């Protein structure tokens, strides 16, 4: 734009003025997560999970990709929808 500010690289202070950009980044990370295995937890005591009894001191992995692509969590999980 003629007469506007000179172009410059973005910095962290610009992010608060770019809500759609933030939404696109978050949605991109949901659809294509960097780490699909997510996080893990170790049970401290026996845990009943549905019909399964998980013993104490068992490592449980939370598969983020399955959670991110589940219709339980997202109405249209395969759709890229930053809005």
N, C-alpha and C positions, 0 to 999 in steps of 0.2 A: 504494500500500500504506500503510495507516494506520500511523503510527509510523516509517516509513522515512525515508530522506534526502529533503530537499526537491528537487524537479526543478531541473535546471540544464542549460545547453547542453553538448553534447559538446565535448571538446577532444582534441588529438592524443594525450595520455596515455591516453585511454580506448580507443584502437584496439587495443592489445595485449590487452585483455579482451573484444574483440568479433571472434573469429576468423571466425564465419559472416558477419558484415557485410563483412569484408575479402574473403571468398570471393565474395560476391554482387557487390561492386564490381569485382573482377578479371574475373569471368565476364561481367558487363555490358560491360566494355571489350573483351572478346574478341568477343562477339556483335555489338556496335555500336561499333567503334573510332572514336575521334575523327578520326584521320588514317588513311584506308584505304591510302594509298600507302606508308606506313611510312617507311623510311629509304633512303638511297642510298649507294652506294660507287663509287669510281673505281678501275678496275683499274690496277695499277702495271706489270704485264707481261701478255703474252698469257695468256688463261685458256681452257682447254678445259672447256666446260660441257656434258656429254653429247656430242651430235653437233655442237655449235656451238663455233667458235673465236671468242672475244671478244678484240678487239684491245686493246693497252695504251691507257690513258688514255680508256677508255670508261666512261660513267656507267651504273651498273646500279641500277635501282629494285627494291626488295623489296616486293611487294604483300602487306601484312599481312593484308588481308581474305581473300585466297586461301589464305594459310597457315593462318589461323584457322578457315577453313571446309573444310579438307581432311581427308578420311578417313585420310590418311596420318598426320596429326598428332593427330587426335581421333576416337575411336570413333564418336561421334554428334555431328558438328560443328554441326548445326542445333538441337540440344537445349540449352536453358538448364539447366545443371547445375552449380551452385556447389559441390556436395559434391566 
